[in-house]
């Protein structure tokens, strides 16, 4: 607010005194809360949080592909595909674990069982359950839902990561998840490539 011609010297001194009081109070609060994190420290913490979230997503994927193979309801061709995609998810999980270690962080725990995995899927907005999947079609649908959610997770992480090397990992992994979704969709639609094209854009889910 600017000073009008009618502002008196006493009013001006009063305003300055009030601002000085606010500054002192702010200083007291700052002293109680401690120094704010430096920008580099805050970025590192944000990167660490994003890495842990992505690691949890990849560990969920490893768990799901392993369960699908163990179900013994997959055809030979689908099991072969599933094992290849499992290898990719394991490689992603290892890469994220190495990055977490470089940040002085431990990876999240693997899902303890199907119920915990179901809760993780729900948090990713994926409907369905790992229990009671009697057919190959059921497994392909659930894995396809997971891959779409995994791609969305990398998309969201890209807006939070500050390290260019981590951004590259996220971009490459997101592209890989989209390829997984295409292959699963092709298997689900019995090789019909016209129905296997993924969405044009990958977006996060809120």
C-alpha positions in Angstrom: 0.0 0.0 0.0 1.4 3.4 -0.9 1.6 6.4 1.4 -1.0 9.1 1.0 -0.5 12.8 1.5 -2.5 12.6 4.7 -0.2 9.9 6.2 1.3 11.3 9.4 4.8 10.7 10.7 3.3 9.0 13.7 1.3 6.6 11.5 4.4 5.8 9.5 6.4 5.0 12.6 3.5 2.8 13.8 3.5 0.8 10.6 7.2 0.3 10.7 7.0 -0.8 14.3 4.2 -3.3 13.5 6.3 -4.8 10.6 9.3 -5.0 12.9 7.1 -6.9 15.4 6.0 -9.4 12.7 9.6 -9.8 11.7 10.6 -10.6 15.2 7.7 -13.1 15.6 8.7 -14.7 12.3 12.2 -15.0 13.5 11.0 -16.7 16.7 9.0 -19.2 14.7 11.9 -19.9 12.4 14.1 -20.5 15.4 11.7 -23.1 16.7 11.2 -24.8 13.4 14.9 -24.8 12.5 16.5 -23.7 9.3 14.6 -24.4 6.0 16.2 -27.1 3.8 18.5 -25.8 1.2 17.2 -26.0 -2.3 19.6 -28.8 -3.2 18.6 -30.8 -0.1 14.9 -30.3 -0.8 15.4 -31.5 -4.4 17.3 -34.6 -3.1 14.6 -35.4 -0.7 11.9 -35.0 -3.4 14.0 -37.3 -5.7 14.2 -39.9 -3.0 10.5 -39.9 -2.3 9.8 -40.3 -6.0 12.3 -43.1 -6.3 10.8 -45.0 -3.4 7.3 -44.7 -4.9 8.5 -46.0 -8.3 10.4 -48.8 -6.6 7.2 -49.9 -4.9 5.4 -49.9 -8.2 8.1 -52.1 -9.8 8.2 -54.5 -6.9 4.5 -54.9 -7.2 4.9 -55.7 -10.9 7.5 -58.3 -10.2 5.2 -59.9 -7.6 2.3 -59.9 -10.1 4.2 -61.5 -13.0 5.6 -64.1 -10.7 2.1 -65.0 -9.4 0.8 -65.1 -13.0 3.5 -67.7 -13.9 2.8 -69.7 -10.8 -0.9 -69.8 -11.6 -0.3 -72.5 -14.2 -3.3 -71.2 -16.3 -1.2 -69.4 -19.0 -0.6 -70.9 -22.4 3.0 -71.7 -23.4 3.1 -68.6 -25.6 1.7 -66.3 -22.9 3.9 -67.7 -20.2 7.0 -67.1 -22.5 5.9 -63.5 -22.9 5.2 -63.1 -19.2 8.6 -64.4 -18.3 10.2 -61.8 -20.6 8.2 -59.0 -19.1 9.1 -60.2 -15.6 12.7 -59.9 -16.5 12.2 -56.3 -17.6 10.4 -55.5 -14.3 13.2 -57.1 -12.3 15.7 -55.0 -14.2 13.7 -51.8 -13.5 13.5 -52.7 -9.8 17.3 -53.3 -9.6 18.0 -50.0 -11.3 15.8 -48.1 -8.9 17.3 -50.0 -5.9 20.8 -48.9 -7.0 19.6 -45.3 -7.3 18.0 -45.4 -3.9 21.3 -46.7 -2.5 23.1 -43.8 -4.1 20.7 -41.5 -2.2 21.3 -43.4 1.0 17.9 -44.9 1.0 16.6 -48.4 1.3 14.0 -49.9 -1.2 10.5 -50.5 0.0 9.6 -54.1 1.0 8.1 -56.5 -1.4 4.4 -57.2 -1.2 3.9 -59.7 1.7 1.1 -61.5 -0.2 -1.9 -61.1 -2.5 -3.9 -59.0 -0.1 -1.2 -56.5 0.3 -0.6 -56.5 -3.5 -4.4 -55.9 -4.0 -4.2 -52.9 -1.7 -1.3 -51.5 -3.7 -3.2 -52.0 -6.9 -6.2 -50.1 -5.4 -3.9 -47.2 -4.6 -2.8 -47.2 -8.2 -6.5 -47.1 -9.2 -6.4 -50.6 -10.7 -9.5 -52.6 -10.2 -9.2 -56.4 -9.7 -7.6 -58.8 -7.4 -4.8 -61.3 -7.6 -6.9 -64.0 -5.9 -9.4 -66.0 -7.8 -8.1 -65.5 -11.3 -9.1 -68.7 -13.1 -8.2 -67.9 -16.7 -5.3 -66.6 -18.8 -7.7 -63.8 -19.9 -8.2 -62.7 -16.3 -4.5 -62.5 -15.7 -3.8 -60.6 -18.9 -6.5 -58.0 -18.1 -5.0 -57.4 -14.6 -1.5 -57.2 -15.9 -2.6 -54.8 -18.6 -4.2 -52.6 -15.9 -1.0 -52.7 -13.9 1.2 -51.7 -16.9 -1.1 -48.7 -17.6 -0.8 -47.6 -13.9 3.0 -48.1 -14.0 3.3 -45.9 -17.0 1.2 -43.3 -15.2 3.4 -43.5 -12.1 6.5 -42.7 -14.2 4.7 -39.9 -15.9 3.8 -38.3 -12.5 7.4 -38.9 -11.2 8.9 -37.0 -14.1 7.3 -33.8 -12.8 8.9 -34.3 -9.4 12.4 -35.5 -10.3 15.2 -32.9 -10.5 18.2 -35.1 -11.4 18.5 -35.4 -15.2 19.9 -38.9 -14.9 16.7 -40.0 -12.9 14.5 -38.2 -15.4 16.1 -40.3 -18.2 15.5 -43.5 -16.3 11.9 -42.5 -15.8 11.4 -41.7 -19.4 13.0 -44.9 -20.6 11.0 -47.0 -18.1 7.7 -45.3 -19.0 8.3 -46.1 -22.7 9.1 -49.7 -21.7 5.8 -50.0 -19.7 3.9 -48.7 -22.8 5.5 -51.5 -24.9 4.5 -54.0 -22.2 1.0 -52.8 -22.4 1.0 -53.2 -26.2 2.3 -56.8 -26.0 -0.2 -57.7 -23.3 -3.1 -56.1 -25.3 -2.0 -58.1 -28.4 -2.0 -61.3 -26.4 -5.4 -60.4 -24.8 -6.9 -59.8 -28.3 -5.4 -63.0 -29.8 -2.8 -61.3 -31.9 -5.1 -58.7 -33.4 -2.6 -55.8 -33.8 -5.3 -53.4 -34.7 -6.6 -53.6 -31.1 -3.1 -53.6 -29.5 -2.1 -50.0 -30.1 -1.6 -48.2 -26.8 -3.2 -44.9 -25.9 -1.6 -41.9 -27.7 -0.7 -40.3 -24.4 0.4 -41.5 -21.0 -1.0 -39.4 -18.2 -0.9 -39.7 -14.4 -3.9 -40.7 -12.4 -5.1 -38.6 -9.4 
